[in-house]
Amino acid sequence: MVNFTVEQMRAIMDLKHNIRSMSVIAHVDHGKTTLTDSLVQKAGIISSKAAGGARYTDTRADEAERGITIKSTGISMFFDYVKDPANKLGMTEEEEKAQKEALVDKQDTDSNVKITENSYLINLIDSPGHVDFSSEVTAALRVTDGCLVVVDTIDGVCVQTETVLRQAIGERVKPVLMVNKVDRALLELQLPAEELYQAFCRSIESVNVIVATYNEEALGDCQVDPCKGTVAFGSGLHQWAFTLKKFAMTYGAKFGVPESKMMEKLWGDNYYDPSRKVWTNSDKNGTLDRAFCQFIATPLTGLFVAIMAEKQGKVNKMLKAIGVTMKADEKDLVGKQLLKRVMQKWLPAGDAVLEMIVLHLPSPAQAQKYRVDTLYDGPLDDATATAIRNCDTTDGAPLCMYISKMVPTSDKGRFYAFGRVFSGKIATGQKVRIMGPNYVPGKKSELWVKNIQRTVIMMGRYTEQVADVPAGNTCALVGVDQYLLKSGTICTMDDACCIKTMKFSVSPVVRCAVEPKNSADLPKLVEGMKRLAKSDPMVLCYTEESGEHIIAASGELHLEICLQDLQNDFMGTEVKVSDPVVSFRETCQSKSYQTCLSKSANKHNRLFVEAEPMSSELCIAIDDGQIKAGADAKLQGRKLADEFGWDVSEARKIWAFGPEGTGPNTFVDTTKGVNYLLEIKESVVGGFAWAAGSGPLCEEQMRGCRFNLMDVVLHADAIHRGMGQIMPTARRVCFASMLTAEPGLLEPVYLCNISVPQDAMGNVYGVLTRRRGHVFTEEQRPGTPQMTLLAYLPVMESFGFTADLRSQTGGKAFPQCSFDHWEPMSGDPYTDGNKVNEVVLAVRKRKGLAPEPPAISKYLDKL
């Protein structure tokens, strides 16, 4: 039975200190969704029998079938948690007074709404762990203030754990840790108490290393520590978990020691000597057990062993000691069923997780103080920014809400816009300004002034309608999806700026072309692709010049899910799918062996240009936005000279970056004293941008090319040096200079993380070698026969890699691939029979270009 009403939820939304917004993040298959069940069960939405197996937040059919989360799901729940009065959760005196008044006010206005100062609203987002869907994790972290990091006791911290934790700290989201799957360590591996403690220590230390590496000063110290109560241990599947606080209360009462002191004793090198009844720091040459083992791990293992061995008398004695009484119908249970039932009653998972969330994750009022700098894209002292900083919910406070993703509704083709209110209140029928991600303050583009149709609260599979939602909460809006594509900002003030767009940790490198099986369905396909682009934060849908419809995704699984969604939900008819295609980049590998000249069509203007490669470090700096167009020329020139060895005077005269004004190619003016030069600057930059967007070899984008303008000869009459004369010439001269500088291709490379037992390791090497991959590190997990291999694998060889690897190793190896870097392909594209030449010819054939790559004479002119 659901133990709260919508009225209760709406009432508690106004108490901003009693709200917690959090996401659950972890590596794939470490048990996020199963753990989320424990909270859903505590809220009374599912029964305690079903919890652990229900996976309530996996709402789609294919999620239940594959057993992985694909889309992040939001759910809002109401809890009562009684905290000790000493713990003020960082509230000041005034805030507390205001909170008491708000409470009294609520209880007066509505007599049947039962909320107290111990009521809490938790907005939880369950996110996927698979690397292909890490864009969903980014979207979830943006709208939450805290995260629950789940780590498998046996596997420890994996690649994806590190990726999501890094994203969380970058978004200034505070972590707490849950060490999951302890039941496996006790039942399958049957670890003794000391080894169990060591395994826990390893996981906690690895998490703290990552936290310390990426730490932000503004966040303060966010290392996790069992003594502070920011680490819980337990099992999501069996629905039990504990923090040291739980045991410290029991033993503290027994020893007559205050709880906080007892908590410190229960972790680390503390030993209790029962003969002398004292605490010591040395284990007396191994005669004493450490306190964690003696008071927590040994009773746990003892109970597990007794129940699994079905020693009824011993079990009954133990149950009496821990104060668990079984009902009549539960007395017949044996083995794992009994174990689950007993542990659920003794150490309920919901309580431990709830305690961590309430005590150690920040409320919106606290979190927005330090998050506003990384969120708001305008001046940090205007009305909207101030309202966000104070999490202002008073009447007439400026509204600011960020939409992080679109959630498909039961209506075909319509979406809820899901997001978080950062200040003010959003209400049904309110007139608001809807701003897209590219909105520039003061301009009219990407700005719509419309009314909100409806506001709803997300509850997993269901939604509940409410009149308005105040700051600090997550909610969904109806009717905004017509204007926004994937994300955007909603506000009321005329001078308000956007909230910064999200930075994803993966990029869409796997593409495939789709066409309808029946040509009459073409309009359906176009409409379906628009909806698909809305539904996923990462996927790109576009049409190429050749008329192909392209879908680009971040990996093979992601692509498969997108195509399945397109066919089943957004179109309803089948499509033909080409083989997946990989995008390449064109580059040059040395300096031009001659200065290239191109003449304009009327033979009156000449451009002289040379090409040379840029270092890969510089390309990465441009990708990350450390070096960008429009920055202060002197400062950036200094930086380029110091860090990348450029000449200062040249570094100040970068005319443009390309493609799209931001890419990793540059056009530099190195001329001296040329007349009318600035008049043709725009035309030359236009030609360069065109060239960088589709290069000479096979019309792929360029990367890492620097073009130096050496000299220009212009006609004296302005009419003979117009855009039409200069721009095509600039493009031709860029092509010519690139072809004289050892042209080549870059292919995308995945970083593959493969976990595999030692006996199956040889086969992994075999599969990788066949696919041009190579392993560069291997390490053994302490205490297990599992090896972790890190390998580079070209994306074009990665299709079917997972299936191939599993069949070769008998399903023992688990690969995870994520895009890592661009790697030059060896060989010359103009000599027949090598790999680069084959790729160039294949791409040209696919794009319907002339089969042979163009000769240099096509672009180079004679004097």
C-alpha positions in Angstrom: 0.0 0.0 0.0 1.4 3.4 -1.0 1.9 5.2 2.3 1.7 8.8 1.0 -0.7 10.9 -1.0 -0.1 13.5 -3.7 -1.3 16.2 -1.4 1.4 15.2 1.1 4.0 15.3 -1.6 2.9 18.7 -2.8 3.0 20.1 0.7 6.5 18.8 1.5 7.8 20.2 -1.8 7.7 23.7 -0.2 10.1 22.7 2.7 13.3 23.0 0.7 15.5 21.7 3.6 13.5 18.4 3.5 14.1 17.6 -0.1 16.9 15.4 -1.4 17.6 15.0 -5.1 19.9 12.2 -5.9 20.9 9.8 -8.7 22.2 6.2 -8.4 25.4 5.7 -10.5 27.7 2.7 -11.0 29.4 0.3 -13.4 27.1 -1.9 -15.5 25.6 -4.8 -13.5 26.7 -3.6 -10.0 23.1 -3.6 -8.8 21.8 0.0 -9.0 18.2 -0.8 -10.0 17.9 -3.7 -7.5 19.1 -1.4 -4.8 16.7 1.3 -5.8 13.9 -1.2 -5.1 14.7 -1.1 -1.4 13.7 2.6 -1.3 10.7 2.0 -3.5 9.6 -0.8 -1.1 10.1 1.4 1.9 7.8 4.0 0.4 5.2 1.3 0.1 5.0 1.2 -3.7 6.0 -2.5 -4.0 5.8 -5.3 -1.5 8.8 -6.5 0.5 8.4 -9.9 -1.1 8.8 -8.5 -4.6 11.6 -6.1 -3.7 15.0 -7.0 -5.1 13.5 -8.9 -8.0 11.0 -6.4 -9.2 13.4 -3.8 -10.7 10.6 -1.3 -10.5 12.5 1.5 -12.3 13.2 -0.6 -15.4 10.0 0.6 -17.1 10.6 -0.6 -20.7 9.9 -4.1 -21.9 13.4 -4.5 -23.5 15.0 -3.3 -20.2 13.3 -6.2 -18.3 14.2 -8.6 -21.0 17.9 -7.7 -21.3 18.3 -7.1 -17.6 20.0 -3.7 -18.1 18.8 -0.2 -17.6 18.7 1.8 -20.8 16.9 5.0 -20.0 17.3 6.9 -16.7 14.0 6.9 -14.8 12.9 9.5 -12.2 10.8 8.7 -9.2 9.7 10.9 -6.3 9.0 9.3 -2.9 7.9 10.5 0.6 9.5 9.2 3.8 9.5 9.9 7.5 13.0 9.8 9.1 13.5 10.7 12.7 16.9 12.2 13.2 18.6 13.0 16.5 18.1 16.7 17.5 21.9 17.3 17.6 22.1 16.8 13.8 21.0 20.1 12.3 22.0 19.2 8.7 23.8 22.5 8.3 20.8 24.8 8.8 21.2 28.3 10.3 18.9 29.6 13.1 16.9 31.8 10.7 16.4 29.0 8.2 15.1 26.8 11.0 12.7 29.4 12.2 11.4 29.9 8.7 11.0 26.2 8.3 9.0 25.8 11.5 6.6 28.7 10.4 6.1 27.0 7.0 5.3 23.8 8.7 2.7 25.3 11.1 1.2 27.2 8.1 0.9 23.9 6.1 -0.7 22.1 9.0 -3.2 24.9 9.5 -4.3 25.2 5.9 -4.8 21.6 5.2 -5.8 19.4 8.2 -5.6 16.1 6.4 -2.0 16.5 5.2 0.1 14.9 7.8 3.7 16.2 7.5 6.1 16.9 10.3 9.7 18.2 10.4 10.8 14.6 10.0 9.1 14.1 6.6 11.4 14.0 3.6 10.9 14.0 -0.1 13.4 12.1 -2.2 13.7 12.7 -5.9 15.6 9.7 -7.1 16.9 9.0 -10.6 18.0 5.5 -11.5 20.6 5.7 -14.2 22.1 3.1 -16.6 25.6 1.8 -16.1 26.5 0.7 -19.6 29.1 2.9 -21.2 27.0 3.5 -24.4 24.4 5.2 -22.3 26.7 7.4 -20.2 24.9 10.5 -21.7 21.9 9.5 -19.7 24.0 9.6 -16.6 25.2 13.2 -17.4 21.6 14.3 -17.8 20.7 12.7 -14.5 23.6 14.3 -12.6 22.8 17.8 -13.9 19.4 17.8 -12.1 20.5 16.2 -8.8 22.6 17.4 -5.9 23.9 14.1 -4.5 24.7 10.7 -5.9 24.8 7.1 -4.5 27.8 5.3 -5.9 27.3 1.6 -6.0 30.3 -0.7 -6.0 30.4 -4.5 -6.3 32.4 -6.0 -3.3 34.0 -8.6 -5.6 34.6 -6.6 -8.8 35.6 -3.4 -7.0 35.9 -0.1 -8.8 35.7 -0.5 -12.6 36.2 1.8 -15.6 32.6 3.0 -15.7 32.6 3.7 -12.0 35.5 6.0 -12.5 33.9 7.7 -15.5 30.6 8.4 -13.7 32.3 9.5 -10.5 34.4 12.0 -12.5 31.3 13.4 -14.2 29.6 13.7 -10.8 32.4 15.6 -9.2 32.7 17.8 -12.3 29.0 18.7 -11.9 29.6 19.3 -8.2 27.5 16.5 -7.0 28.3 15.0 -3.6 28.9 11.2 -3.5 28.0 8.6 -0.8 29.1 5.0 -1.3 27.2 1.7 -1.1 29.2 -1.5 -1.2 26.8 -3.9 -2.8 26.6 -7.7 -3.3 28.1 -8.6 0.1 25.9 -11.7 0.1 28.0 -13.1 -2.8 31.2 -12.5 -0.8 29.7 -14.5 2.1 27.9 -17.2 0.2 30.0 -17.9 -3.0 33.5 -16.9 -2.0 32.9 -17.5 1.8 35.4 -14.9 2.7 36.6 -15.0 6.4 35.9 -11.8 8.4 39.4 -10.2 8.0 39.4 -10.7 4.2 35.9 -9.2 4.0 37.2 -6.1 5.8 40.2 -5.9 3.4 37.8 -6.2 0.4 35.7 -3.3 1.8 38.8 -1.3 2.4 40.0 -1.7 -1.2 36.7 -0.5 -2.6 36.5 2.5 -0.3 40.1 3.5 -1.0 39.7 3.2 -4.8 36.7 5.5 -4.6 38.5 8.0 -2.5 41.5 8.0 -4.8 39.2 9.0 -7.7 37.4 11.6 -5.6 40.8 13.1 -4.5 42.1 13.1 -8.1 39.2 15.2 -9.5 38.3 17.1 -6.3 36.8 20.6 -6.5 37.5 23.1 -3.8 34.0 24.4 -3.9 32.6 21.0 -3.0 34.7 20.8 0.2 35.9 17.4 1.3 33.7 14.8 -0.3 35.8 11.7 0.5 33.7 8.8 1.8 34.4 7.3 5.3 32.6 4.6 7.2 33.2 6.4 10.5 31.3 9.4 9.2 28.4 7.2 8.0 28.9 7.9 4.3 29.5 4.3 3.4 26.9 1.5 3.6 27.5 -2.3 3.2 24.8 -4.7 2.1 23.0 -6.6 -0.7 20.4 -5.2 -2.9 19.1 -8.6 -4.0 18.5 -9.7 -0.5 17.4 -6.3 0.6 19.6 -5.8 3.6 22.2 -3.1 4.3 23.9 -1.4 7.3 26.0 1.6 8.1 28.4 1.5 11.1 25.9 3.8 12.9 23.4 1.0 13.2 25.8 -1.2 15.1 27.3 1.7 17.0 23.9 2.4 18.5 23.5 -1.2 19.7 27.0 -1.7 21.0 27.2 1.9 22.3 24.2 1.2 24.6 25.8 -2.1 25.7 29.3 -0.6 26.5 27.9 2.7 27.7 30.0 4.6 25.1 28.5 7.5 23.1 27.5 6.5 19.5 30.0 8.8 17.7 32.9 7.4 19.6 31.8 3.8 19.1 31.6 4.4 15.3 35.3 5.4 15.1 36.2 2.2 17.1 34.3 -0.1 14.7 36.6 0.7 11.7 40.4 0.7 11.2 43.0 -0.8 13.5 41.1 -0.9 16.7 41.0 -4.1 18.8 39.0 -5.0 21.9 40.7 -7.1 24.5 37.9 -8.9 26.5 40.3 -10.3 29.1 41.4 -6.9 30.2 38.2 -5.1 29.0 40.2 -2.4 27.2 40.6 -1.0 23.6 44.0 -1.3 22.1 45.7 -0.4 18.8 47.8 -3.6 18.4 46.4 -7.1 17.7 48.8 -8.8 20.3 50.5 -10.9 17.5 47.3 -12.0 15.9 45.5 -13.1 19.1 42.8 -10.4 18.9 40.3 -9.8 16.1 39.8 -6.2 14.9 36.7 -4.6 16.2 34.9 -4.6 12.8 35.4 -8.3 12.5 34.6 -9.1 16.1 31.4 -7.1 16.4 30.0 -6.9 12.8 31.6 -9.4 10.3 31.8 -12.5 12.6 28.1 -12.3 13.8 27.1 -11.8 10.1 29.1 -14.8 8.8 27.9 -16.9 11.8 24.3 -16.2 11.0 24.8 -16.9 7.3 26.6 -20.2 8.0 23.9 -21.3 10.5 21.0 -20.6 8.2 22.6 -22.2 5.1 23.5 -25.3 7.1 19.9 -25.4 8.4 20.9 -25.6 12.1 17.4 -24.7 13.4 18.2 -24.5 17.1 21.3 -22.3 16.7 19.4 -20.0 14.3 16.5 -19.5 16.7 19.0 -18.7 19.5 20.7 -16.1 17.2 17.4 -14.6 16.1 16.4 -14.0 19.8 19.8 -12.3 20.4 19.4 -9.8 17.4 15.7 -9.3 18.3 14.1 -10.6 15.1 10.7 -12.4 15.5 9.4 -14.5 12.6 5.7 -14.8 11.8 4.0 -18.1 11.7 4.0 -18.5 7.9 7.7 -17.6 7.8 8.9 -20.3 10.1 8.8 -22.9 7.4 11.2 -21.1 5.1 14.7 -22.6 4.7 18.0 -21.7 3.0 18.2 -18.5 1.0 14.5 -17.6 1.4 14.9 -17.7 5.2 18.2 -15.8 4.9 16.5 -13.0 2.9 13.6 -12.8 5.3 15.8 -12.6 8.4 18.2 -10.1 7.0 15.4 -7.9 5.7 13.9 -7.8 9.2 17.2 -7.3 11.0 19.0 -4.8 8.7 16.4 -3.4 6.2 18.2 -1.9 3.2 15.7 1.0 2.8 16.6 2.3 6.3 20.3 2.3 5.8 20.2 4.0 2.4 17.6 6.5 3.6 19.7 7.4 6.6 22.7 8.1 4.3 20.7 10.2 1.9 19.0 12.3 4.6 22.1 12.9 6.8 24.9 13.1 4.2 23.5 14.4 1.0 22.8 18.2 0.7 19.4 19.7 0.4 18.8 22.0 -2.7 19.1 25.0 -0.4 22.7 24.0 0.5 23.8 22.6 -2.8 22.7 25.5 -5.1 25.0 27.9 -3.1 28.1 26.2 -4.6 26.6 24.8 -7.8 25.4 28.1 -9.3 28.8 29.0 -10.6 29.0 25.9 -12.8 25.3 26.0 -13.8 24.5 29.5 -14.7 25.8 30.9 -18.0 25.2 34.6 -17.3 26.4 37.2 -14.8 26.5 35.6 -11.3 24.9 38.6 -9.6 21.7 39.2 -11.7 18.2 38.4 -10.3 18.0 34.9 -11.7 21.5 33.8 -10.4 20.7 35.2 -6.9 17.4 33.4 -6.9 19.2 30.1 -7.8 21.8 30.6 -5.2 19.2 31.1 -2.5 16.9 28.4 -3.9 14.2 31.1 -3.7 10.6 29.8 -3.6 8.8 33.0 -2.4 5.9 34.3 -4.5 7.2 36.4 -7.4 10.7 35.0 -7.3 12.2 34.7 -10.8 11.6 31.2 -12.3 14.5 29.2 -13.6 14.2 25.6 -14.7 16.6 23.3 -16.7 15.1 20.6 -19.0 17.7 17.8 -19.1 15.9 15.2 -21.2 12.7 14.2 -22.9 10.6 11.2 -21.7 8.3 9.5 -24.2 4.6 9.5 -23.1 1.9 6.9 -23.7 0.8 9.2 -26.6 2.8 8.3 -29.7 5.2 11.0 -30.6 4.7 13.3 -27.6 7.2 13.8 -24.8 7.3 15.0 -21.2 10.1 17.5 -20.7 11.8 16.3 -17.6 14.0 18.6 -15.5 14.6 20.4 -12.3 13.4 23.8 -11.0 16.3 25.8 -9.7 14.4 28.9 -8.5 10.8 30.2 -8.3 7.7 28.1 -9.0 6.6 26.6 -12.2 2.8 26.4 -12.5 0.2 25.1 -15.0 -0.8 27.8 -17.4 2.1 30.1 -16.5 3.6 32.3 -19.3 7.3 31.5 -19.6 10.3 32.1 -21.9 11.5 28.8 -23.3 15.2 29.1 -24.4 17.1 26.6 -26.5 20.7 25.6 -25.8 22.0 28.1 -28.5 20.0 31.1 -27.3 22.0 34.3 -27.1 20.7 36.9 -24.6 19.1 39.8 -26.5 18.6 37.9 -29.7 15.3 36.3 -30.9 16.5 33.0 -32.1 15.7 29.9 -30.1 13.3 31.8 -27.9 9.6 31.1 -27.5 7.3 32.8 -25.1 4.5 30.3 -24.4 2.3 28.9 -21.6 3.0 25.7 -19.7 0.2 23.2 -20.4 0.6 20.9 -17.4 3.1 20.1 -14.7 3.4 16.5 -13.5 5.5 14.6 -10.9 7.3 11.5 -12.3 6.7 8.3 -10.3 8.5 5.6 -12.2 5.9 4.2 -14.6 3.2 6.6 -13.5 2.8 10.4 -13.4 0.8 12.5 -10.9 -0.6 15.9 -11.9 0.0 18.9 -9.6 -0.8 22.5 -9.9 2.7 23.9 -9.4 6.2 22.7 -8.4 8.6 24.9 -6.3 12.4 25.2 -6.6 14.6 22.2 -5.6 12.3 19.6 -7.1 12.4 17.5 -10.3 9.2 17.4 -12.4 8.0 17.0 -16.0 6.2 19.5 -18.2 3.6 18.8 -21.0 3.6 20.8 -24.2 7.2 22.0 -24.1 8.5 19.3 -26.5 7.2 21.2 -29.5 9.8 23.8 -29.0 12.9 22.2 -27.4 14.9 19.5 -29.1 16.8 17.7 -26.3 17.4 20.2 -23.5 16.9 23.9 -22.7 16.1 26.5 -20.0 12.8 27.9 -18.9 12.6 31.2 -17.1 10.5 34.3 -16.6 12.9 37.2 -16.3 13.6 39.1 -19.6 17.4 39.4 -18.9 17.8 35.8 -17.7 20.5 33.7 -19.4 20.6 30.0 -20.1 21.9 27.3 -17.9 25.1 25.8 -19.4 24.7 22.9 -21.8 25.9 19.5 -20.6 29.4 18.1 -21.6 29.1 14.5 -22.5 32.0 12.1 -21.9 31.3 10.1 -25.1 30.9 11.1 -28.7 28.7 9.6 -31.5 31.2 7.8 -33.7 29.1 4.8 -35.0 26.8 5.7 -37.8 24.4 3.9 -40.1 22.1 4.8 -42.9 18.4 3.9 -42.7 15.8 3.8 -45.5 12.2 2.6 -45.3 11.4 -0.8 -46.7 8.4 0.6 -48.5 9.2 4.0 -50.2 5.7 5.3 -49.3 6.8 5.4 -45.6 9.5 8.0 -46.2 7.5 10.8 -44.4 7.0 8.4 -41.5 10.8 7.8 -41.4 11.6 11.5 -41.3 9.0 12.1 -38.6 10.3 9.1 -36.6 13.9 10.3 -36.8 12.9 13.7 -35.4 11.2 11.9 -32.4 14.2 9.6 -31.9 16.6 12.7 -31.8 14.3 14.1 -29.1 14.2 10.9 -27.0 17.9 10.4 -26.4 20.4 13.0 -25.2 23.2 11.7 -27.3 21.9 10.4 -30.7 22.3 12.5 -33.9 19.9 12.2 -36.8 20.7 14.0 -40.0 20.5 13.8 -43.8 23.6 13.8 -45.9 24.0 15.5 -49.3 23.7 12.2 -51.0 20.2 11.9 -49.5 21.0 9.2 -47.0 19.3 9.4 -43.6 22.0 8.9 -41.0 21.7 7.9 -37.3 24.9 8.4 -35.3 25.2 6.8 -31.8 28.0 6.2 -29.3 28.4 2.5 -29.6 27.0 -0.7 -31.1 24.5 -1.4 -28.3 23.3 2.2 -28.3 22.8 2.1 -32.1 20.8 -1.2 -31.7 18.5 0.3 -29.1 18.0 3.5 -31.1 17.0 1.5 -34.3 14.7 -0.7 -32.3 13.0 2.4 -30.8 12.7 3.9 -34.2 11.0 0.9 -35.7 8.7 0.0 -32.8 7.7 3.2 -31.1 8.4 6.2 -33.4 7.4 4.7 -36.8 5.6 1.5 -36.5 7.0 0.1 -39.7 10.3 -1.6 -40.6 13.3 0.1 -42.0 16.3 -1.2 -44.0 19.6 -0.6 -42.1 22.9 -0.3 -43.8 26.0 -1.8 -42.2 27.3 0.5 -39.5 29.7 3.1 -40.8 32.5 4.8 -39.0 33.5 8.4 -39.5 37.1 9.1 -40.3 39.1 12.3 -40.2 41.6 13.6 -42.9 44.9 14.9 -41.8 48.4 15.8 -43.0 51.5 14.2 -41.6 54.4 16.6 -42.5 55.0 20.2 -43.8 54.2 20.9 -47.4 57.1 20.3 -49.7 56.3 23.4 -51.8 54.2 26.6 -51.4 50.9 26.0 -53.2 49.3 28.5 -55.5 45.7 28.8 -56.7 44.4 31.4 -59.0 40.8 32.7 -58.9 38.5 32.0 -61.8 39.2 35.4 -63.5 43.0 34.8 -63.1 43.5 38.1 -61.3 44.0 36.9 -57.7 46.5 34.5 -56.3 46.7 32.8 -52.9 49.9 31.1 -51.7 49.4 28.7 -48.8 51.4 26.0 -47.0 50.0 23.2 -44.7 51.6 21.6 -41.7 50.3 19.2 -39.0 49.3 20.4 -35.5 50.2 18.3 -32.4 47.6 15.9 -31.1 47.8 17.7 -27.7 46.7 20.9 -29.3 43.8 19.2 -31.1 42.6 17.9 -27.7 43.0 21.3 -26.1 40.8 22.8 -28.9 38.3 20.0 -28.5 38.1 20.7 -24.7 37.7 24.4 -25.4 40.9 25.5 -23.7 42.0 27.1 -27.0 39.0 28.7 -28.8 38.0 31.2 -31.3 37.1 34.7 -29.9 39.5 34.5 -27.0 41.9 37.3 -26.2 44.5 37.1 -29.0 47.4 38.2 -26.8 46.7 35.8 -23.9 46.0 32.9 -26.2 49.1 33.7 -28.4 51.2 33.5 -25.2 49.6 30.2 -24.2 50.2 28.7 -27.7 53.8 29.8 -27.7 54.5 28.5 -24.2 52.7 25.2 -24.3 52.7 24.2 -28.0 55.8 25.9 -29.3 54.2 28.3 -31.8 55.7 31.6 -32.9 54.1 34.3 -30.8 53.3 36.7 -33.7 51.7 34.0 -35.8 49.8 32.6 -32.8 48.1 36.0 -32.4 47.0 36.0 -36.1 44.8 32.9 -36.2 42.0 33.9 -38.6 39.7 30.9 -37.9 39.2 27.5 -36.5 37.3 24.9 -38.6 35.0 23.1 -39.3 32.0 25.0 -37.7 34.3 27.7 -36.2 35.4 25.4 -33.4 37.1 22.4 -34.9 40.8 21.3 -34.5 42.1 23.0 -37.7 43.5 26.5 -38.0 44.0 29.1 -40.7 46.9 31.4 -39.8 47.9 34.6 -41.5 51.7 34.8 -41.8 51.9 37.5 -44.5 53.7 40.8 -44.2 52.3 44.0 -45.7 49.7 42.9 -48.2 47.2 45.5 -49.5 43.5 45.0 -49.1 44.1 41.8 -47.1 41.4 42.3 -44.5 38.8 42.9 -47.2 39.1 39.3 -48.4 39.5 37.8 -44.8 35.8 36.7 -44.7 35.9 35.0 -48.1 39.1 33.1 -47.3 37.8 32.0 -43.9 34.6 30.8 -45.7 36.6 28.8 -48.1 38.7 27.3 -45.4 35.6 26.3 -43.3 34.2 24.6 -46.5 37.5 22.8 -47.0 37.8 21.7 -43.4 34.2 20.3 -43.4 34.9 17.9 -46.3 38.4 17.2 -47.2 39.9 16.2 -50.6 40.5 12.4 -50.0 37.0 11.2 -49.3 35.0 14.3 -48.1 35.4 13.6 -44.4 36.2 16.4 -41.9 39.8 17.4 -41.5 41.6 17.2 -38.1 44.9 18.6 -37.0 45.8 20.6 -40.1 47.3 24.1 -39.9 47.2 26.3 -43.0 49.6 29.2 -43.3 48.8 32.0 -45.7 52.2 32.9 -47.1 51.4 35.6 -49.7 48.4 37.1 -51.6 48.3 38.9 -54.9 45.0 40.8 -55.4 43.4 42.8 -58.2 43.3 46.6 -57.5 39.6 46.8 -58.4 37.3 45.8 -55.6 34.7 44.2 -57.9 37.3 41.6 -59.2 38.1 40.3 -55.7 34.6 39.5 -54.4 33.4 36.5 -52.4 32.6 34.5 -55.6 36.2 34.8 -56.8 38.1 34.3 -53.5 36.1 31.6 -51.6 36.4 28.7 -54.1 40.0 29.6 -54.6 40.7 29.4 -50.8 39.1 26.0 -50.7 41.2 24.8 -53.7 44.4 26.1 -52.2 43.7 24.4 -48.8 43.2 21.1 -50.7 46.4 21.5 -52.7 48.5 22.4 -49.7 47.1 19.4 -47.8 47.8 17.0 -50.6 51.5 18.2 -50.7 51.9 17.5 -47.0 51.6 13.7 -46.9 47.8 13.4 -46.6 46.5 10.5 -44.5 43.4 9.3 -42.6 42.8 9.2 -38.8 40.5 6.4 -37.6 38.6 6.5 -34.2 39.9 4.0 -31.6 38.1 2.5 -28.7 39.6 2.0 -25.3 38.5 -1.5 -24.4 38.3 -2.7 -20.9 38.1 -6.5 -20.7 37.7 -8.4 -17.5 38.5 -12.1 -17.9 39.7 -15.1 -15.8 43.4 -16.1 -16.4 42.6 -19.4 -18.1 40.7 -17.6 -21.0 43.2 -14.9 -21.5 45.1 -16.3 -24.5 41.9 -16.4 -26.6 41.3 -12.7 -25.8 44.7 -11.8 -27.3 43.8 -13.9 -30.4 40.6 -12.1 -31.0 42.2 -8.7 -30.5 45.1 -9.4 -32.9 42.7 -10.5 -35.6 41.0 -7.1 -35.3 44.1 -4.9 -35.3 43.8 -4.3 -31.6 46.6 -4.4 -29.0 46.7 -4.8 -25.2 48.8 -2.2 -23.4 48.2 -3.1 -19.8 47.1 -6.1 -17.8 46.7 -6.3 -14.1 45.3 -8.9 -11.7 42.5 -8.1 -9.3 43.8 -8.7 -5.8 42.3 -11.8 -4.2 40.6 -13.1 -7.4 41.7 -15.0 -10.6 40.1 -12.2 -12.7 42.5 -10.2 -14.9 41.7 -6.7 -16.2 43.1 -6.0 -19.7 43.2 -2.5 -21.3 43.4 -2.6 -25.0 43.1 -0.2 -28.0 40.7 -1.4 -30.7 39.9 0.5 -33.9 36.1 1.3 -34.1 35.8 0.0 -37.6 36.9 -3.5 -36.3 34.6 -3.4 -33.3 31.3 -4.6 -34.9 30.4 -8.0 -33.5 33.5 -7.8 -31.3 31.5 -8.6 -28.1 29.8 -11.7 -29.6 33.1 -12.9 -31.1 34.9 -12.5 -27.8 32.2 -14.3 -25.9 32.1 -17.2 -28.3 35.9 -17.6 -28.2 36.2 -17.5 -24.4 33.0 -19.4 -23.5 31.3 -16.3 -22.2 34.0 -15.6 -19.6 35.2 -12.3 -20.9 33.3 -9.0 -20.5 34.4 -6.2 -22.7 33.4 -2.5 -22.4 34.4 -0.1 -25.1 34.4 3.7 -25.1 35.8 6.1 -27.6 39.3 7.2 -26.7 41.3 9.0 -29.4 42.0 9.3 -33.2 44.9 7.2 -34.5 46.7 7.8 -37.8 46.4 4.9 -40.3 49.7 3.8 -41.7 50.3 3.9 -45.4 49.8 6.3 -48.3 46.2 6.7 -49.7 47.5 6.9 -53.2 49.3 3.5 -53.4 47.1 0.6 -54.3 46.6 -2.3 -52.0 47.2 -0.9 -48.5 44.6 -0.4 -45.8 44.2 3.4 -46.1 43.7 3.1 -49.9 41.0 0.5 -49.4 39.2 2.6 -46.8 39.3 5.8 -49.0 38.0 3.9 -52.0 35.2 2.3 -49.9 34.1 5.6 -48.5 34.2 7.3 -51.9 32.1 4.5 -53.3 29.6 4.7 -50.5 29.2 8.4 -50.9 28.8 8.1 -54.7 31.9 10.1 -55.6 34.3 9.4 -58.5 36.1 6.2 -57.5 39.7 7.4 -57.6 41.0 10.0 -55.1 41.7 13.3 -56.9 45.1 14.0 -58.3 47.0 17.1 -57.0 47.0 18.7 -60.4 43.2 19.3 -60.0 43.8 21.9 -57.3 47.4 23.2 -57.9 47.9 26.0 -60.4 51.0 26.9 -62.3 52.4 30.4 -62.1 
